[in-house]
Amino acid sequence: MKRGGYCAWHKGWAEDVALAVVIEQGSGPGGSAYACLPCARPLTQRHDAPEMLKQAVAEMEARAQQPGQAS
């Protein structure tokens, strides 16, 4: 399933985004940040990259390879 959204890294709309960061706080609401495929790829190379991000990037890469899909 392809879904568009706001990429917090390049600060703009993207055709496909994945949850990249979950922001937890001691009090008050937490938050989250989404990244598009080009912005998310380098995040997976960090030593602290969560497995869920690596899986999401793999899924976005697979969708990008499908005919008629934007990368």
KOLPAMI-571949 format. One line per 5 residues: number of its first residue (from 1); their letters; for each residue x, y, z of N, C-alpha, C, O, CB. Coordinates in pm, whole numbers, plus 32768, in hexadecimal, padded with zeros to 4 digits. Each point is the difference from the previous one (the first is absolute). Last residue first. Glycine has a CB too. Layout:
BEGIN
NUM	a	X:Y:Z:X:Y:Z:X:Y:Z:X:Y:Z:X:Y:Z; ...
***
This chain:
BEGIN
71	saqgp	83A7:82A7:7D33:8065:7FDE:8064:801D:8074:8059:8053:7FF6:805B:800F:7F65:7F0B; 7DD0:7FF2:7F79:8069:8064:800A:8064:7FD6:806A:7FDC:7FBC:805F:7F85:80F9:7F59; 7F66:7E00:7F0E:800F:803C:8084:8070:8067:7FFD:8067:7FEA:7FC0:7F46:7F44:80AE; 7FC9:7FA4:7E25:7F9D:806A:8016:800A:8044:8085:7FAD:8056:801F:7FC3:7F2F:7F4E; 815E:7E97:8076:7FE1:8056:7F8D:7F94:8066:8023:7F9D:7FE0:8041:80A2:7F65:7F24
66	qqara	810A:8000:8218:7F88:7FD4:7FB9:7FE3:8060:7F8D:800F:807A:800F:7F96:7F1E:80C4; 81BA:80A6:8074:8026:7FAD:7F8D:7F87:7FD3:7FAE:8010:7FD1:7F8F:80B6:7FE3:80F3; 7F12:8143:8118:803B:8058:7F9B:8026:7FB2:7F82:8006:803A:7F93:804F:805C:8124; 7F0C:7E84:80CA:7F93:8049:7FBE:8035:8057:7F8F:7FC0:800E:7F98:7FBE:7FF1:813E; 81BE:7F22:8033:7FB5:7FA0:7FB1:7F8D:8045:7FB5:7FE8:7FE3:7F8B:8054:7F68:811A
61	emeav	80BC:81B5:808A:8051:7FDF:7F8B:7FB9:7F9D:7FA6:8007:800C:7F85:80C7:801F:8100; 7E6B:803E:8117:7FF6:8071:7FA3:8051:7FE6:7F82:7FD4:8023:7F92:800A:8079:8130; 8040:7E24:8094:7F7A:7FFE:7FC4:7FEE:8074:7F9E:7FC4:7FEE:7F96:7FE3:7FA5:8139; 81E8:805B:8028:7FFC:7F8F:7FA4:7F78:7FF9:7FB9:7FFA:7FE4:7F88:80AA:7F9F:810A; 7F8C:81B8:80C2:804D:802A:7F8A:8000:7F8F:7F99:7FF1:801A:7F89:80A0:807D:8104
56	aqklm	7EA9:7F0C:8112:7FAF:805F:7FB5:8047:802F:7F81:7FC0:8010:7F98:7FD6:8039:813F; 8155:7EA1:8056:7F96:7FB5:7FBD:7FAA:805E:7FAB:7FDC:7FDE:7F90:8022:7F7A:812C; 814B:816C:8051:8041:7FB1:7F96:7F97:7FB1:7FB1:8009:7FF8:7F85:80C8:7FF6:8107; 7E9A:80FB:80EC:8023:805D:7F94:8040:7FB5:7F8D:7FE1:8019:7F8C:803D:80A0:811B; 7F7D:7E5A:80E1:7F84:8023:7FBA:801B:8062:7F8F:7FBA:7FFD:7F9B:7FC5:7FDD:8139
51	epadh	81E1:7FA2:8050:7FE0:7F9A:7F9C:7F81:8023:7FB3:7FF5:7FE1:7F89:8079:7F74:8107; 80BF:8237:8044:7FA8:7F94:802C:7FE1:7F9F:7F8D:7FFE:8026:7F8B:7F9E:8076:8120; 822B:8093:7FAB:7F88:7FF7:7FAB:7FA7:7F8C:802E:8030:7F8F:800C:8051:80D3:7F30; 813E:804F:8168:7F89:7FF4:8054:7F7E:7FF8:7FAF:7F94:8016:8036:80E7:8067:807A; 813B:7FB6:7E87:800F:7F8F:805D:7F83:7FE9:8055:7FE8:7F91:802F:810D:809C:7FD6
46	rqtlp	7EEF:80A7:7E06:802A:802A:8088:8006:7F86:805B:7FB4:7FA1:7FEE:7FE3:8143:7FF2; 7FC9:7F17:7E58:808E:7FE4:8011:8035:802A:808A:8071:7FE0:8025:7FA9:803C:7EE5; 7E24:8034:804A:8010:7F71:8021:8091:7FDB:8017:801C:7F95:8035:7F1A:803A:7F44; 804A:81E7:7FF9:7FDF:7FEC:808D:8013:7F6E:8029:801F:7FE3:8073:7F3D:80DA:7F80; 80D4:7FD7:7E43:8075:8017:8055:7FE4:7FEB:8095:805C:7FE0:804C:7FF4:80C2:7F0A
41	racpl	7E3B:7F20:7F7C:806F:7FA3:7FE6:807A:801D:8058:8031:7FA3:8041:7F7F:8048:7ED4; 7EC2:8130:80DD:8002:7F93:8060:8077:7FA2:7FEC:8033:7FC7:8060:7ED6:8048:7FAC; 8094:8164:7ECA:802B:8032:8083:8010:7F90:8066:8054:8009:8059:7F3A:80CF:7F75; 7FCF:7EC5:7E79:8088:8036:7FF8:8035:8034:8086:8078:7FF6:801A:7F57:8046:7EFA; 7E6B:7F18:80E5:8067:7F9C:7FE6:808C:803C:7FF3:805C:7FCE:8041:7EF7:7FAA:7F4F
36	cayas	7F5C:8199:819E:7FF0:7FC4:7F7C:8074:7FA0:7FE8:805E:7FFC:804F:7F28:80D2:7F59; 7FB0:7FB1:824A:8066:801F:7F9C:7FDD:7FBB:7F7C:7FC9:7F92:7FFE:80E6:8088:80B8; 7E6F:8095:8157:8001:7FA9:7F8C:8069:802E:7F9C:8021:8076:7FF9:7EEB:7F58:8029; 807E:8058:8213:8030:8043:7F88:8009:7F98:7F90:802E:7F90:8015:8052:811D:8074; 7E83:7FB4:8187:803C:7FA9:7F9D:802C:8053:7F89:7FD1:8070:7FEB:7F9F:7ECE:8060
31	ggpgs	7FFB:80E8:81F5:7FF0:8026:7F75:803E:7F9A:7FA5:8030:7F97:802C:7FCF:8157:8016; 7F25:7F72:81DA:807A:7FE7:7FB3:7FE9:802E:7F72:7FA9:8053:7FE6:8097:7EEA:80AD; 7EBE:818E:812E:7FFB:7FA5:7F8D:8089:7FF1:7FBF:804E:805F:7FFB:7EC3:7FE1:7FE0; 80DA:802A:8232:7FC7:803A:7F88:8007:7F9E:7F8C:8039:7F94:800A:8009:814E:8045; 8125:7ED0:8119:7F7A:8033:8018:7FD0:8044:7F81:8050:8035:7FB2:7FDD:7FE9:8146
26	gqeiv	815F:7EE9:7EF3:7FD8:7FD9:8087:7F74:8030:8022:7FB5:7FB9:8043:813A:804E:7FFF; 7FA4:7F82:7DC3:8016:8068:8063:7FD2:7FCE:8087:7FAA:7FA8:800A:803A:810C:7F49; 80B0:7EA0:7E8B:7FBF:7FE6:8080:8025:806E:8062:806F:8035:7FFD:7F94:7ED1:7FD9; 7FEF:8095:7DFC:8035:8059:8066:7FB1:7FEA:8080:7F88:801B:8006:80C0:8090:7F4C; 803A:7E42:7ED1:7F97:8010:8064:803E:804F:8071:8066:7FD9:8038:7F23:7F4C:7F89
21	valav	80F8:8095:7E17:8025:801D:808B:7F82:800A:8055:7F9E:8040:7FD9:8132:8038:7FDB; 7F1A:7F08:7E7B:8091:7FF7:8014:8028:8010:8092:8060:7FC2:802D:7FBE:8097:7EEE; 7E30:7F1A:7F82:801D:8030:8086:8094:7FEA:801C:8031:7F8F:7FFB:7EE2:803E:8054; 8054:8077:7DB8:7FFF:7F9A:8069:801E:8043:8085:8045:8066:8007:8004:7EE7:7F56; 7EF8:8132:7E7F:804C:801E:8079:7FF6:7F8C:8062:7FA4:7FAE:7FF9:8035:8149:7FE6
16	deawg	7FB8:7FC3:7DFF:8005:7F8D:8059:8058:8024:8077:8071:802F:7FED:7F6C:7F2D:7F51; 7FC5:81EE:7F7C:7F9C:7F9D:7FD5:7FF9:7F87:805E:7F97:7FC1:800A:8090:8089:7F0B; 8067:81AD:818B:803C:7F8F:7FB9:7F91:7F9B:7FE0:7F9E:7FF4:804B:8143:802E:802A; 7F7E:820D:8043:7FA9:7F90:7FDF:804E:7F95:7FB6:805B:801E:7FB2:7EDF:807D:8043; 81D7:80AC:8159:7FA5:800D:7F90:7FB0:7F80:7FEB:8016:7F9C:8043:8086:8107:7F54
11	khwac	8109:7FC3:817D:7F94:8060:801F:7FA5:801B:7F89:7FEA:8072:7FD8:80AD:7FF7:80CE; 80E7:7E5F:7FB0:800E:8066:7F98:7F90:8068:8007:7FF8:805C:7FAF:8078:7EFA:7FBF; 7F9A:7F6A:81EE:808D:801B:7FE4:8011:8067:7F92:804D:805F:8010:7FE9:7EB9:8037; 7E20:8034:8054:8038:805E:8061:8091:8022:7FE1:8033:8063:8035:7F32:7F41:8076; 7EF2:7FC6:7E15:8085:7FD1:8029:803E:806B:805A:8015:8071:7FD7:8009:7F07:7F51
6	yggrk	7DCB:8007:8055:8066:8066:8015:8081:7FC0:802E:8001:7FB2:805F:7F4E:80F6:7FDA; 7F46:7E4B:7E90:8002:8048:807D:8072:8063:8005:8048:8013:7F9E:7F4E:7F2B:80D2; 7F54:7EF9:7E78:804D:807B:7FFD:7FFA:8044:8087:7FAD:7FE0:8055:8026:803A:7EB8; 8005:7DCF:8044:7FBF:8070:8044:805C:8078:7FFF:8079:7FF5:8014:7F06:7F6D:807E; 8014:7E7B:7EA6:804C:807C:7FF3:7FB8:806E:804C:7F86:800B:7FFB:80D7:7FAE:7F24
1	m	7FB0:7E18:8101:7FAB:8076:8000:8059:807C:8000:8056:8012:8057:7EF1:7F72:8024
***
